[in-house]
Amino acid sequence: MEEVIVTAEKRQASIQDVPIAVTALSGDSLQQQGINDVAAIAVKIPNFDFGESFGAAKLSIRGISYSNLSTGAEGSVAYNLNGVYVSRPAAQLGSFFDVDRVEVLRGPQGTLYGRNATGGAVNIYTAKPDEYWSGFAQLSLENYEHRILEGVIGGPLGDNLGVRLAVFDQRRDGYGENIVTGKDVDNIDASSARATVAWEPSSVLSIAVIADTSHQKDASRATRTIAQRGLTGEEGVSGEPILGVQLGGTALLQQFDIASDIQPRYSRRSEGVTLDVNWDVSDALTIRSLTAYRSSEFALNSDLDGTDVALSQIFYDEESVQYSQEINVHFSGDRLQWTAGAYIFDEDIDGVFWTPGAPPQDPGNFLAAYAAGGSINTRAYAVFGQAEYSLTDQLAVILGGRFSSEEKEDRDLYTDFVTDTKFLEPANLDHPNPPLSGPFEQSERWNSFTPKVGVNYHMTQDTMLYGSVSEGFKAGVFNLGATSVIPVGGGEVALSNPAVDPESVWAYEVGVKTDLLDQSLRLNSAAFYYDYSDLQLTKIVGLLATLTNAAKAEIYGLEIDAEYQASESLNLQLTGGWLHARFSEFDSTDPGRPTLGVQDLSGNQLPQAPEFSVGLGIEYSVFLPRGILKPSLQANWRSRNYFDEFNIEAISQAEHTKVDLSLSYQDQSGVELVAFVRNLTDEETLETAYQSSGRLGYNINGFLSPPRTYGIRARYTF
């Protein structure tokens, strides 16, 4: 088994010596399997779940995810590109291309990674310039007229200067059609590019500049109506026609085709520049500086009522600019190794959400319009350190901590009207589109200290035991555009909601990493227990999605990550996860079933936290005179995945199995040909689902995963 080097602890080390549950995927492995996004990685990693909603990535590790999609909302899994934290969930949906490796760290990373890493971290590292001129060109052709073109070239421009250029472009027809407009939905029109310049002015100093850009504009995030409206009783859906159908419209349920009065629109732009400076002060001491700028834009429109009647159209636009600076100092001695650093993060986000008032479908009635938006500025500062000291050749202890301070300023605008549970409101023709109120301004600061204590014990040269206790911290957030209604002088006034409190999680973990059978079998496993408090969860209140703190949860589970090189030809991979992620204290009222009153949700499964996940990979290499023929199989099974805190089956994905097959041939001349099929049995599954506003009758909407796809891929490496 080859040694895998990772930088999970912000220094290079063998993955078998890092006391963290981490999975590393090399760029070669990603390329051979045709993996170019987070969704395809998630199924290969135990207790890692991927969802997508309204153009935002929803990453979940060990049951810790996030459900708020409003302006300023941030995930609970840190997403880092070349060491730089990428804040916006929409910017995390860009395609991977020319990647050196991906590391997925499971468990809170509050010491070294800090803010919003309560679930873990996804670290993506792109390829660097080579010592010699090299590159590749790759073309993939699939059904649905899907074409992916990728190209890379790079090499030295002198004795100490190198460059690498990479481009990625994909076009695809839609998985479905809007039968009203006759246009495709779930199509793709996206392109990306990256330039890396590496300079080594001396043997102890290296400087790299990485600039990237990614653009997408299509109809790839279309909402589907999954079930009819009117959740009733303890279990399912009433089956009554949704509001648009009652008014004479057409609805298509859980299909790739849709019937929408507007054409879905999705656009995304993400750009960034990173300056990475490394200085080897001595053989034992290294200083690294990471300076980064990133900007992103994200816009969409969608039809929430699921019919061709103009009832509930939503439009959302968001822009963000972030700056960050991090300094790391690494020391490596005979018995002592430590990392210390400081971090600064500044981000400005502007967003607006708007749903126009529907034209009268019933004399004297209409759906009220609503608009909300504003801006959030975030300033975060941190100092941190972590040390590992070897008491003996086998036993080492770890002590670390991070002090974080974060301030957010909110400037809020929204329509001032009082929502209720009726589908239609009495008409007010003098005021059909209520104006914005505000601005309302507020600010909040949160301070935290997140410690870590751990121990490592190398039983043998090939077996390590580890244990740790650590805390993770996720900052609070404002409900931009959400309101609290209070009585004033016999009437009611809508006020901007206060900030939502931070989340915190105490994590206790033990694990073992071992290489067996003359290092042909790699077996890593972990057991963990979390005490999770002040969860941030979304509630539907009238027309609005409002974030609240959802008391407490208890999480524990097991993981296994195994790889067996059974022979020179046969490679087997197995991953498995068992996850018990349940609310321990949480009371809430389901707006779709108000007759049930306040419900005690203790014992309910957390959203996006399937109890069981299993992955299997089989690769067999046939060595031919001029190349290698390699058939492979990748299969994964997931148990039922709930998307809401009430654990309603209609808002969940049932257990399912997906199988991918491929057959590749790699020639000695640098030519590689691959034939593949994904989702072999054409399983129809949901990436996420949600309950819509009471104004539409609480119908269930969602986003479908891709159907069966197949194609061929050709690559030439030079």
C-alpha positions in Angstrom: 0.0 0.0 0.0 1.4 3.4 -1.0 2.1 6.0 1.6 -0.4 8.9 1.5 0.8 12.3 2.6 -1.8 14.8 3.8 -1.7 18.2 5.4 -4.8 17.8 7.7 -2.8 19.3 10.6 -1.4 22.1 8.4 1.9 20.2 8.1 2.9 17.3 5.9 2.5 13.8 7.5 1.5 10.3 6.5 -2.2 9.8 6.8 -1.6 6.8 9.1 0.2 9.1 11.6 -2.5 11.8 11.7 -4.8 11.3 14.7 -7.8 12.5 12.8 -10.5 10.6 10.9 -9.5 11.7 7.4 -10.0 10.3 3.9 -7.7 11.4 1.1 -8.4 11.0 -2.6 -5.6 11.6 -5.0 -6.0 13.6 -8.2 -5.3 10.4 -10.3 -8.0 8.5 -8.4 -10.5 11.3 -9.0 -9.6 11.5 -12.7 -9.9 7.7 -13.2 -13.4 7.7 -11.7 -14.6 10.8 -13.5 -15.2 12.7 -10.2 -15.4 16.4 -10.6 -17.7 17.7 -7.7 -18.4 17.2 -4.0 -21.5 15.2 -4.6 -19.5 12.4 -6.2 -17.0 12.4 -3.3 -19.6 12.2 -0.6 -20.7 8.7 -1.4 -17.1 7.4 -1.0 -16.7 8.6 2.6 -18.5 7.2 5.7 -21.0 9.5 7.4 -20.6 12.2 4.7 -23.8 13.4 3.1 -24.3 15.9 0.2 -27.4 17.9 -0.5 -28.2 20.8 -2.8 -31.0 23.3 -2.4 -31.6 26.5 -4.4 -28.1 26.5 -5.8 -26.4 26.1 -2.4 -24.2 23.2 -1.3 -25.4 21.5 1.9 -22.5 19.4 3.3 -23.1 17.2 6.3 -20.5 15.2 8.2 -21.6 13.0 11.1 -25.0 14.6 11.2 -23.8 18.2 11.5 -25.1 20.2 8.6 -27.0 23.5 8.1 -30.5 24.3 6.9 -30.6 28.0 6.4 -30.4 29.3 2.9 -30.8 33.0 3.5 -28.3 35.8 2.9 -25.3 35.4 5.1 -25.9 31.8 6.1 -22.8 29.6 6.3 -22.3 25.9 6.4 -21.1 23.7 9.3 -18.4 22.0 7.2 -15.5 24.2 6.3 -14.7 24.2 2.6 -11.1 25.2 1.9 -9.5 25.7 -1.5 -5.7 25.6 -1.4 -5.9 26.5 2.3 -8.4 29.4 1.9 -11.8 29.2 3.5 -14.6 29.6 0.9 -17.6 31.1 2.8 -20.5 31.0 0.3 -22.3 27.7 -0.1 -23.1 28.5 -3.7 -19.4 29.0 -4.5 -18.8 25.4 -3.2 -20.7 23.9 -6.2 -18.0 24.6 -8.7 -16.4 21.7 -10.6 -13.1 20.1 -9.6 -10.5 20.2 -12.2 -6.7 19.6 -12.3 -6.8 18.6 -8.6 -3.8 17.2 -6.7 -5.8 15.7 -3.9 -8.9 16.1 -1.7 -8.9 15.6 2.0 -12.1 15.2 4.0 -11.6 15.6 7.8 -14.4 14.2 9.9 -15.2 15.7 13.3 -14.9 19.3 14.7 -11.7 21.1 13.6 -12.1 24.0 16.0 -8.4 24.4 16.8 -6.6 24.5 13.5 -9.5 25.5 11.2 -11.7 27.4 13.5 -15.0 29.0 12.4 -17.8 26.9 10.9 -15.9 23.6 11.0 -18.1 21.9 13.6 -18.8 19.0 11.3 -15.4 18.8 9.7 -13.5 20.2 6.7 -13.2 19.5 3.0 -9.8 20.6 1.8 -9.1 20.8 -2.0 -5.6 21.2 -3.3 -5.0 22.0 -7.0 -2.0 20.8 -9.0 1.2 22.7 -9.0 3.7 23.4 -11.9 5.9 20.4 -12.7 9.6 20.3 -13.1 9.2 19.5 -16.8 6.7 20.7 -19.4 3.7 18.4 -19.3 -0.1 18.5 -19.5 -3.1 16.7 -20.8 -6.2 17.1 -22.9 -9.4 15.3 -22.1 -12.8 15.1 -23.7 -15.9 13.4 -22.2 -19.0 12.7 -24.3 -22.2 11.5 -22.5 -25.9 11.1 -23.1 -28.1 14.2 -22.7 -25.6 15.8 -25.2 -23.2 16.2 -22.2 -19.7 17.4 -23.2 -16.8 18.1 -20.9 -13.6 19.5 -22.2 -10.5 19.8 -19.9 -7.0 20.9 -20.7 -3.8 21.5 -18.7 -0.3 22.6 -19.6 2.6 23.7 -17.4 6.3 23.6 -16.8 9.3 25.7 -16.0 9.9 29.2 -17.3 13.5 29.3 -16.0 15.6 27.7 -13.2 13.3 28.9 -10.4 10.0 29.9 -12.0 7.1 27.6 -13.1 3.6 28.0 -14.5 0.5 25.9 -14.9 -2.7 26.7 -16.8 -5.9 24.7 -16.6 -9.3 25.1 -18.2 -12.6 23.2 -17.8 -15.7 23.6 -19.8 -19.0 21.6 -19.8 -22.3 21.8 -21.7 -25.3 19.6 -21.2 -28.9 19.5 -22.4 -31.5 19.2 -19.7 -32.6 16.1 -17.8 -36.1 17.5 -18.3 -38.2 20.1 -20.0 -40.5 22.9 -18.9 -43.7 21.9 -20.8 -44.9 25.4 -20.6 -41.9 27.2 -22.2 -40.6 24.2 -24.1 -37.1 24.8 -22.8 -34.7 22.5 -21.0 -34.4 22.4 -17.3 -31.4 20.9 -15.4 -29.1 21.7 -18.2 -25.5 22.9 -17.7 -23.5 25.7 -19.3 -20.4 26.3 -17.2 -16.7 27.0 -17.6 -13.7 27.5 -15.3 -10.0 28.4 -15.6 -7.0 28.6 -13.3 -3.5 29.9 -13.5 -0.7 29.0 -11.0 2.7 30.7 -11.0 5.3 29.3 -8.6 8.6 31.0 -7.9 11.5 29.8 -5.8 14.0 32.7 -5.4 16.1 30.6 -3.1 16.3 27.1 -1.6 14.4 28.3 1.5 11.8 30.5 0.0 8.8 29.7 -2.3 6.1 31.9 -3.5 3.0 30.8 -5.4 0.2 32.9 -6.9 -3.1 31.1 -7.8 -5.8 32.8 -9.7 -9.1 31.1 -10.6 -12.5 31.9 -12.1 -15.7 29.9 -12.6 -18.9 30.9 -14.4 -22.2 29.2 -14.8 -25.5 30.3 -16.4 -28.3 27.8 -17.1 -31.5 26.3 -15.7 -29.7 23.6 -13.6 -31.4 24.2 -10.3 -35.1 23.5 -11.1 -37.5 22.9 -8.2 -39.8 19.9 -8.4 -43.1 19.3 -6.6 -42.7 16.0 -4.9 -46.1 15.5 -3.2 -49.5 17.1 -3.1 -50.3 19.5 -0.3 -51.8 19.3 3.1 -49.8 17.2 5.5 -52.2 15.6 7.9 -52.0 13.2 10.9 -48.9 11.5 12.0 -47.6 10.1 8.7 -48.1 11.3 5.2 -49.8 13.7 2.8 -53.5 14.3 2.3 -53.2 14.1 -1.5 -55.4 17.1 -2.0 -54.6 19.0 -5.2 -52.1 21.8 -4.7 -53.3 25.3 -4.9 -52.3 25.9 -8.5 -54.2 22.8 -9.6 -57.3 24.0 -7.8 -57.1 27.2 -9.8 -57.0 25.2 -13.1 -53.2 24.7 -13.5 -51.1 21.6 -14.3 -48.6 19.9 -11.9 -46.1 17.2 -12.6 -45.1 15.2 -9.5 -41.5 14.0 -8.9 -40.6 14.1 -12.6 -37.6 15.6 -14.4 -40.2 17.5 -16.6 -41.9 20.5 -14.9 -44.9 22.7 -15.6 -43.8 26.2 -14.6 -45.1 29.6 -15.7 -41.5 30.9 -15.6 -38.3 29.4 -16.9 -35.9 28.5 -14.0 -32.7 30.5 -14.0 -29.5 29.9 -12.3 -26.2 31.8 -12.5 -23.0 31.6 -10.5 -19.7 33.4 -10.7 -16.7 32.8 -8.4 -13.3 34.3 -8.6 -10.3 34.4 -6.4 -6.6 35.1 -6.0 -4.3 33.5 -3.4 -0.7 34.4 -2.5 1.0 31.5 -0.7 4.5 32.2 0.7 6.6 29.6 2.5 9.9 30.4 4.3 12.1 27.6 5.8 13.7 29.6 8.5 15.7 26.6 9.5 15.5 22.8 9.3 13.1 22.9 12.2 11.1 26.1 11.7 8.8 27.1 8.8 6.6 30.2 8.4 3.7 30.2 5.9 1.6 33.2 4.9 -1.7 32.8 3.0 -3.3 36.0 1.6 -6.5 35.6 -0.3 -9.3 37.6 -2.0 -12.5 35.9 -3.3 -15.7 37.2 -4.8 -18.9 35.5 -5.8 -22.2 36.3 -7.4 -25.2 34.0 -7.3 -28.7 34.5 -8.7 -31.7 32.3 -9.3 -35.4 32.3 -9.9 -37.8 29.4 -9.3 -41.5 28.5 -9.1 -42.5 27.2 -5.7 -46.1 26.4 -6.5 -45.2 23.7 -8.9 -47.8 24.6 -11.6 -48.2 26.8 -14.6 -50.3 29.2 -12.6 -48.6 32.4 -11.6 -48.8 32.0 -7.8 -45.4 31.9 -6.2 -42.3 32.9 -8.1 -39.1 33.7 -6.2 -36.1 35.7 -7.3 -32.9 35.8 -5.3 -29.6 37.6 -6.0 -26.5 37.6 -3.8 -23.0 39.1 -4.1 -20.1 38.7 -1.7 -16.5 39.8 -1.3 -14.1 38.2 1.2 -10.5 38.9 2.3 -8.5 36.6 4.5 -5.0 36.5 5.9 -3.4 33.6 7.8 0.1 33.2 9.3 1.2 29.7 10.3 4.5 28.9 12.1 5.5 25.2 12.2 8.2 23.7 14.4 9.4 20.2 14.2 12.0 18.9 16.8 13.0 15.5 18.1 10.1 15.1 20.5 8.2 18.3 20.1 6.1 19.5 17.1 3.9 22.5 17.2 1.9 24.8 15.0 0.9 28.4 15.9 -0.9 31.0 13.9 -3.2 34.0 13.5 -6.1 34.5 11.2 -8.1 37.5 9.9 -11.3 37.2 7.8 -13.5 40.0 6.4 -16.6 39.6 4.2 -19.3 41.8 2.8 -22.5 40.1 1.6 -25.4 41.8 -0.2 -28.6 39.9 -1.0 -32.2 40.4 -2.0 -35.1 38.0 -2.1 -38.3 38.9 -3.9 -41.6 37.2 -4.7 -44.0 39.3 -6.8 -47.7 39.5 -5.9 -49.7 37.0 -8.0 -52.4 38.4 -10.3 -55.9 37.8 -9.1 -57.0 34.2 -9.7 -60.1 34.5 -7.7 -62.2 37.8 -7.7 -61.2 39.9 -4.8 -58.2 37.9 -3.8 -54.5 37.7 -4.5 -51.2 36.4 -3.0 -49.4 39.2 -1.3 -45.9 40.2 -2.6 -42.9 40.1 -0.3 -39.4 41.4 -0.6 -36.4 41.2 1.8 -32.7 41.9 1.6 -29.9 43.8 3.0 -26.2 43.4 3.8 -24.0 41.6 6.4 -20.5 42.4 7.2 -18.4 39.8 9.0 -15.1 40.4 10.7 -13.4 37.4 12.3 -10.1 37.2 14.2 -8.3 34.2 15.7 -5.1 33.1 17.3 -4.4 29.4 17.7 -1.8 26.8 18.6 -1.4 23.0 18.8 1.5 21.1 20.1 2.4 17.4 20.1 5.0 16.0 22.5 6.4 12.5 22.4 6.7 11.2 26.0 8.3 8.0 24.6 8.9 6.6 21.2 5.4 5.2 21.2 3.3 7.6 23.3 2.6 11.3 22.4 0.2 13.9 23.8 -1.6 16.7 22.0 -2.7 20.0 23.5 -4.2 22.8 21.4 -6.6 25.8 21.6 -8.0 28.6 19.5 -9.4 31.9 20.6 -11.9 33.4 18.1 -13.7 36.7 18.0 -16.3 37.4 15.4 -18.5 40.5 14.8 -21.4 40.8 12.4 -23.2 43.9 11.3 -26.6 43.6 9.7 -28.5 46.1 7.6 -31.9 44.7 7.0 -34.8 45.6 4.7 -38.1 43.8 4.3 -41.8 44.1 3.5 -43.7 45.1 6.6 -46.8 42.8 6.6 -48.2 40.3 9.0 -48.3 36.7 7.6 -50.9 34.1 8.4 -51.8 30.6 7.4 -54.3 31.4 4.7 -53.5 30.6 1.1 -55.0 33.9 -0.2 -55.3 37.3 1.5 -58.1 39.9 0.9 -57.2 42.1 -2.0 -55.8 45.5 -1.4 -55.6 46.9 -4.9 -54.0 50.2 -3.6 -51.2 48.2 -2.1 -50.6 45.0 -4.1 -46.8 45.1 -3.8 -45.9 46.3 -0.3 -42.8 48.5 -0.2 -39.6 47.8 1.8 -39.3 49.0 5.4 -36.1 49.9 7.1 -33.3 49.8 7.1 -32.9 48.1 10.5 -29.4 47.9 11.7 -27.9 45.8 14.4 -24.6 44.2 15.3 -23.4 41.3 17.5 -20.1 40.0 18.6 -19.3 36.4 19.7 -16.1 35.2 21.4 -15.1 31.6 21.9 -12.2 29.4 23.0 -12.1 25.9 21.4 -9.6 23.6 23.1 -8.3 20.1 22.1 -6.6 17.4 24.1 -5.4 14.2 22.6 -3.2 11.2 22.9 -1.5 8.9 20.3 0.0 5.5 20.9 1.9 3.6 18.3 1.5 0.0 19.3 3.7 -1.1 16.4 5.3 0.5 13.4 2.1 -0.1 11.5 -0.6 0.4 14.1 -1.6 3.6 15.9 -4.3 4.2 18.5 -5.6 7.7 19.2 -8.1 9.5 21.3 -9.2 13.2 21.6 -11.6 15.6 23.2 -12.2 18.8 21.3 -14.8 21.6 20.9 -16.2 23.1 17.7 -17.8 26.5 17.3 -20.1 27.9 14.6 -20.8 31.6 14.8 -24.2 33.1 15.1 -26.1 34.7 12.2 -28.8 37.2 11.4 -32.2 36.3 9.9 -31.9 38.7 7.1 -35.5 39.6 6.0 -37.2 37.5 8.7 -39.4 39.3 11.1 -40.9 39.2 14.6 -44.4 40.6 15.0 -45.1 42.5 18.1 -48.3 44.4 19.2 -48.0 48.1 19.3 -50.9 50.5 20.1 -53.7 48.1 19.2 -51.9 47.1 15.9 -48.9 45.0 14.9 -45.4 46.0 13.8 -42.8 43.8 12.2 -39.3 44.1 13.6 -36.1 42.5 12.4 -35.3 39.3 14.3 -32.4 39.2 16.7 -29.2 37.3 16.0 -29.3 33.5 16.2 -26.9 32.2 18.9 -23.8 30.3 18.0 -23.6 26.5 17.9 -21.1 24.5 19.9 -20.2 20.8 20.0 -18.1 18.8 22.4 -16.6 15.8 20.6 -15.1 12.7 22.1 -13.3 10.3 19.7 -11.2 7.2 19.7 -9.7 5.5 16.7 -7.2 3.0 15.2 -5.1 3.2 12.1 -3.3 0.1 11.0 -1.6 -1.5 8.0 -1.8 -5.3 8.0 -0.8 -8.3 5.9 2.6 -6.9 4.9 0.9 -3.5 4.4 -1.5 -4.8 1.8 -4.5 -4.1 4.0 -5.2 -0.7 5.4 -7.9 -0.6 8.1 -8.9 2.7 9.7 -11.8 3.0 12.1 -13.2 5.5 14.6 -15.9 5.8 17.3 -17.2 9.1 18.4 -19.7 10.8 20.8 -20.9 14.5 20.4 -22.7 16.7 22.8 -24.3 19.3 20.4 -26.0 22.4 21.7 -27.9 25.4 20.2 -28.4 23.8 16.8 -29.4 26.3 14.1 -32.4 25.0 12.3 -34.9 26.6 9.8 -38.6 26.9 10.6 -41.3 28.0 8.1 -43.4 30.9 9.6 -46.0 32.0 7.1 -44.1 32.9 4.0 -40.7 33.1 5.6 -37.9 30.7 6.4 -36.7 31.7 9.9 -33.5 30.3 11.6 -33.8 29.4 15.2 -31.7 27.7 17.9 -33.0 24.1 18.3 -31.8 23.2 21.8 -29.7 20.1 22.0 -28.7 16.9 20.2 -26.8 13.8 20.9 -24.7 12.2 18.2 -22.6 9.0 18.3 -21.4 6.5 15.8 -18.8 4.2 14.2 -16.8 4.4 11.0 -14.6 2.1 9.0 -12.4 2.9 6.0 -10.6 -0.1 4.5 -8.6 -0.8 1.4 -7.1 -4.2 0.4 -4.6 -4.7 -2.3 -5.4 -8.4 -2.7 -3.0 -8.9 -5.5 -1.1 -6.9 -8.1 -4.3 -6.8 -10.1 -7.1 -6.7 -7.5 -7.9 -3.7 -5.3 -10.9 -3.7 -2.9 -12.3 -0.7 -1.0 -14.9 -0.7 1.8 -16.4 2.1 3.8 -19.1 2.0 6.4 -20.8 4.3 8.8 -23.3 4.0 11.6 -24.7 7.2 12.9 -27.1 7.9 15.7 -27.9 11.6 15.4 -31.0 12.5 17.4 -32.5 15.6 19.1 -32.2 15.3 22.9 -34.2 18.5 23.6 -36.4 20.2 21.0 -40.0 21.3 20.9 -41.5 22.7 17.8 -44.8 23.2 15.9 -45.2 21.8 12.4 -46.9 24.6 10.3 -48.2 21.9 7.9 -49.9 20.0 10.8 -50.9 22.7 13.3 -53.6 20.5 14.9 -50.9 18.4 16.4 -49.8 21.4 18.5 -46.3 21.7 20.0 -44.5 18.5 19.4 -41.7 17.0 21.5 -39.1 16.1 18.8 -36.7 14.4 21.3 -35.5 11.2 19.7 -36.1 12.4 16.1 -33.3 12.0 13.6 -31.4 15.1 12.6 -31.9 16.3 9.0 -29.4 15.0 6.5 -28.0 12.3 8.8 -28.8 8.8 7.4 -28.3 6.1 10.1 -26.3 3.7 7.8 -24.0 4.3 4.8 -21.9 1.6 3.0 -19.6 2.0 0.1 -17.9 -0.7 -2.0 -15.2 -0.4 -4.7 -13.7 -3.1 -6.8 -10.9 -2.5 -9.4 -9.1 -5.2 -11.4 -6.1 -4.4 -13.6 -5.3 -6.6 -16.6 -1.7 -6.0 -17.7 -1.4 -6.1 -21.4 1.8 -5.7 -23.6 1.2 -2.0 -24.3 -1.1 -0.9 -21.5 -3.5 -1.7 -18.7 -7.2 -2.7 -19.0 -9.1 -1.9 -15.8 -12.8 -2.7 -15.1 -14.2 -1.2 -11.9 -17.3 -1.1 -9.9 -18.4 1.5 -7.3 -21.5 0.9 -5.2 -23.0 2.7 -2.3 -26.1 2.2 -0.1 -27.7 4.7 2.2 -30.5 4.2 4.7 -33.5 6.6 4.9 -32.4 10.3 4.9 -34.8 12.8 6.5 -34.7 16.4 5.3 -36.7 17.9 8.1 -36.7 17.8 11.9 -40.3 16.2 12.1 -39.1 13.0 10.3 -42.0 13.0 7.8 -41.5 10.3 5.3 -42.8 12.5 2.5 -39.9 14.8 3.2 -37.2 12.2 3.1 -35.3 9.9 0.7 -35.9 6.2 1.3 -33.0 3.8 1.5 -31.4 3.1 -1.9 -28.4 1.7 -3.7 -26.5 3.2 -6.6 -24.0 1.4 -8.8 -21.4 2.9 -11.2 -19.4 0.9 -13.7 -16.4 1.7 -15.8 -13.9 0.1 -18.2 -10.7 1.9 -18.9 -7.6 1.3 -21.0 -4.4 3.2 -20.5 -1.7 3.0 -23.2 2.0 3.5 -22.6 1.9 6.3 -25.1 -0.2 8.4 -22.7 -3.6 7.7 -24.3 -6.5 6.7 -21.9 -10.0 5.6 -23.0 -12.8 5.1 -20.5 -16.4 3.8 -21.0 -18.7 4.3 -18.0 -22.2 4.3 -16.7 -23.4 6.1 -13.5 -26.5 5.2 -11.6 -26.7 1.9 -13.5 -30.2 1.0 -12.3 -31.5 4.5 -12.9 -32.5 5.1 -9.2 -34.7 8.2 -8.8 -33.5 9.9 -5.6 -33.8 13.3 -3.9 -30.9 15.5 -3.0 -33.1 17.4 -0.6 -36.8 18.2 0.0 -38.7 20.8 2.0 -42.1 21.9 2.9 -43.3 25.1 1.1 -45.1 28.0 2.6 -48.6 27.8 4.0 -49.7 30.2 1.4 -49.4 27.3 -1.1 -50.8 24.7 1.2 -47.5 23.3 2.5 -46.9 21.2 -0.6 -43.6 19.3 -0.7 -40.9 20.5 -3.1 -37.4 19.1 -3.7 -34.4 18.6 -6.0 -33.8 15.4 -7.9 -30.4 13.7 -8.3 -29.2 12.9 -11.8 -30.7 9.9 -13.7 -28.7 7.2 -15.3 -25.9 8.6 -17.4 -23.3 6.9 -19.6 -20.5 7.9 -22.0 -16.9 7.7 -23.1 -13.9 9.7 -22.0 -10.6 10.1 -23.9 -7.5 11.6 -22.4 -4.0 12.2 -23.8 -1.2 13.0 -21.4 2.1 14.5 -22.6 
